[in-house]
Amino acid sequence: MLEVINVLVAAVASFAVGAAYYMKLSKPWMDASGVERGDDGQPANAANPMLYVSTFLLQLIVAGMMRHVFELANIDTLGKGLVAGLGIGLFFISPWIGINNAYVGRPIKLTLIDGGYATIACAVMGLVLTLF
């Protein structure tokens, strides 16, 4: 049961980090992504609750798989969790974001912003997953 709570808390933490990160970088992210903006200057789909529900569910999947990998790899300290999470974000997720963005001609700035979030969020997940 503690493992389930741990995964939930890790997903919540990464969601919260994302909220703060993208609030801070909203203008450069919107400029780089070319996302459609509403009259208020925010992304046109920002009021859609399913966007946030699906985001959380996907983060829950990542946290669950990270917990599984951590268990198999005996990653059980805060230091190991931080380094492993950082590595997952920086060397697994960020390059994939870069590949996807390159094929659709998105600016490198978008890759750096989204890859930066993936790296920070996975590092936070790694820390949380090794707290309990």
Buried (B, 14 or more C-beta within 10 A) or exposed (E): EEEEEBBBBBBBBBBEBBEEBBEEBBEEBBEBBEBEEEEEEEBEEEEEEEEEEEBBEEBBEBBBEBBEEBEEEEBEEEEBBBBBBBBBBBEEBBEEBBEEBEEEEBEEBBBBBBBBBBBBBBBBBBBBBBEE
